[in-house]
Amino acid sequence: MDDEYKTIAARTRSETKVRGSRFIANVLPVSTTADTERFLAEIRKEFWDATHNCFAYKLGADGRRFRFNDDGEPGGSAGKPILSTIEKRGLTDVLVVVTRYFGGTKLGVGGLVRAYGDAAEAALAKAGIVTKYILQTVEATFPHSHISNVMHVVSKMDARIVETVYDEDVHLTLAIRRSKEEELKTSLVHHTSGNIALKVAL
């Protein structure tokens, strides 16, 4: 469905070693560039003495916003393979930071690509995957006499009540999967015999 996407279930960390070098991978949930900057600052502070803190992230339900950084490693040897592991799992709203402590043996570009990719993969495997949905907000106004029928529809459609206001009428703000918006509105109109005003909140 075009209203669902996959992201990580939990923040995780894993460590691998390759020819003396330590690779510590952190996987973090993010939804904005501000999130990524905050977590990157946190990781860099914790591993201030590391040789490199390389990263990649993808943002947005469509995954179109992304960035990767090699942090001093040879071009394309760190950030890009980290990003590839994110893309391979079809994930978004995720930041992966792989910290390297140099162990004295150079790995070469090919070795680095494998090491950073494997480190990211190990951490992502531990993080687990969850499916999330893009939600649409619908505002409904109707007479008190229809509240039972409306609540039945809300429950049946798995809509979430965001806000409820009572005055002369009942005012509900509902959140529903984007793909179910039209079905929800049709069902509400049917179950209230048309005695309902609906507005999509922008």
C-alpha positions in Angstrom: 0.0 0.0 0.0 1.2 3.5 -0.7 0.3 4.6 2.9 2.6 2.2 4.7 6.3 2.1 5.3 8.9 0.1 7.3 11.2 1.4 9.9 13.1 0.0 12.9 11.4 -1.3 16.0 14.0 -0.2 18.5 17.3 1.6 19.0 20.2 -1.0 19.0 23.9 -1.3 19.0 26.3 -4.0 17.9 30.0 -4.4 17.6 32.2 -6.3 15.1 35.9 -6.7 14.7 37.9 -6.9 11.4 41.7 -7.4 11.5 42.0 -5.5 14.7 39.7 -2.6 13.9 36.5 -2.3 16.0 33.3 -1.3 14.3 30.5 -0.2 16.6 27.2 0.3 14.8 24.3 2.3 16.3 20.8 2.2 14.8 18.5 5.0 15.8 14.9 5.9 14.9 14.6 9.4 13.3 11.9 11.4 11.6 13.6 14.8 10.9 17.0 16.1 10.1 17.0 17.7 13.5 16.7 14.2 15.0 19.7 13.0 12.9 21.8 16.0 14.0 21.0 15.4 17.6 21.9 11.7 17.5 25.0 12.3 15.5 26.2 14.8 18.1 25.4 12.3 20.8 27.4 9.5 19.2 30.3 11.8 18.3 30.5 12.9 22.0 30.4 9.3 23.3 33.0 8.1 20.8 35.1 11.3 20.7 38.3 9.3 20.5 37.2 7.2 17.5 39.1 7.2 14.2 35.8 7.7 12.2 32.1 8.1 12.8 30.5 7.3 9.4 26.8 7.3 8.9 23.8 7.2 6.6 20.1 7.9 7.0 16.8 7.9 5.1 13.8 10.0 6.0 10.1 10.2 5.1 7.5 7.6 4.2 8.8 7.6 0.6 12.5 7.4 1.7 13.5 10.1 -0.8 15.4 12.2 1.8 18.8 10.6 2.5 22.4 11.3 3.2 25.6 9.4 3.8 29.0 10.5 5.0 32.4 8.7 4.9 34.0 10.9 7.7 37.5 10.7 6.3 37.4 7.1 5.0 38.1 6.7 1.2 35.1 8.0 -0.9 32.3 5.5 -1.2 33.9 3.0 1.3 31.7 3.7 4.4 28.6 5.9 4.1 27.4 4.3 0.9 27.5 0.7 2.0 25.8 1.7 5.2 23.0 3.3 3.1 22.8 0.2 1.0 22.0 -1.9 4.0 19.2 0.4 4.9 17.8 0.3 1.4 18.2 -3.5 1.1 15.8 -3.9 4.0 13.4 -1.3 2.6 13.6 0.9 5.7 13.2 4.6 6.2 13.1 7.0 9.2 16.4 5.4 10.4 19.9 6.6 11.1 22.9 4.2 11.2 26.2 5.4 12.6 29.2 3.1 12.4 32.1 4.1 14.6 35.6 2.7 13.7 38.6 2.4 16.0 41.5 1.7 13.7 43.4 -1.5 14.7 46.6 -0.9 12.8 45.9 -2.8 9.6 44.6 -1.1 6.5 41.6 -2.9 5.0 41.6 -1.4 1.5 38.5 0.1 -0.1 36.9 -3.3 -0.7 37.6 -4.4 2.8 36.1 -1.2 4.2 33.0 -1.6 2.1 32.4 -5.1 3.5 33.3 -4.1 7.1 31.0 -1.0 7.2 28.2 -2.9 5.4 28.5 -5.9 7.7 28.5 -3.8 10.8 25.4 -1.9 9.7 23.7 -5.1 8.8 24.4 -6.7 12.2 22.9 -3.8 14.0 19.8 -3.6 11.7 19.2 -7.3 12.2 19.0 -6.7 16.0 16.7 -3.7 15.6 13.8 -5.5 14.2 11.3 -4.1 11.7 7.8 -2.5 12.2 5.3 -1.3 9.6 3.9 2.2 10.1 1.1 4.0 8.3 0.6 7.5 6.9 -2.4 8.9 8.7 -5.0 11.3 7.5 -6.9 13.5 10.0 -10.7 13.9 9.6 -12.9 16.3 11.6 -16.5 15.1 12.1 -19.4 17.1 13.6 -22.7 15.4 14.3 -25.7 15.5 16.7 -25.4 13.8 20.1 -28.1 11.3 19.1 -25.7 9.7 16.6 -22.7 9.2 18.9 -23.3 5.4 19.4 -23.3 4.8 15.6 -20.3 7.0 15.0 -18.3 5.2 17.7 -19.2 1.9 16.2 -17.8 3.0 12.8 -14.7 4.4 14.5 -14.0 1.1 16.3 -14.8 -1.0 13.2 -12.5 1.1 11.0 -9.6 1.2 13.5 -9.7 5.0 13.5 -8.1 6.8 16.4 -9.8 9.6 18.3 -7.4 12.5 18.6 -9.7 15.0 20.2 -13.4 15.1 21.4 -15.3 18.3 22.0 -19.0 18.5 23.2 -21.2 21.5 22.8 -24.5 21.7 20.9 -23.0 18.9 18.7 -20.2 16.4 19.0 -16.9 17.3 17.4 -14.5 14.4 16.8 -11.0 14.7 15.3 -10.1 11.3 13.9 -6.9 9.8 12.6 -7.2 7.0 10.0 -4.9 5.3 7.5 -4.8 7.4 4.4 -6.0 4.5 2.2 -9.1 4.1 4.4 -10.1 7.8 4.5 -12.8 7.6 1.9 -14.2 4.4 3.3 -14.4 6.0 6.8 -16.2 9.1 5.5 -18.7 7.0 3.5 -19.4 4.8 6.4 -20.0 7.7 8.8 -22.4 9.4 6.4 -24.3 6.1 6.0 -24.5 5.4 9.7 -25.7 8.9 10.6 -28.2 9.1 7.6 -26.2 12.1 6.4 -26.4 14.0 9.6 -22.7 14.6 9.8 -20.3 17.3 8.6 -16.8 16.0 7.6 -13.7 18.0 6.9 -10.2 16.8 6.1 -7.7 18.5 8.4 -4.6 19.7 6.5 
